[in-house]
């Protein structure tokens, strides 16, 4: 089976559910992109634990770090 293509976003191979397709459309419309990267396991585990302890999502904290870095570089 060919993967579904929504705009420039390619859906998972196989037969994605209607919810998966709706989520992909919403993410594209809202301007979200998936970024993947590898981290050492202990760093990732400590980061997840710290985020849980602080009551913040990992994605929100990473976005905060990214915005701060962008600001520092551009100013």
Secondary structure, DSSP 8 states (H G I E B T S, - for coil): ----EETTEE--SS---HHHHHHHHHHHHHT---------HHHHHHHHHHHHHHT--HHHHHHHHHHHHHHHHH-
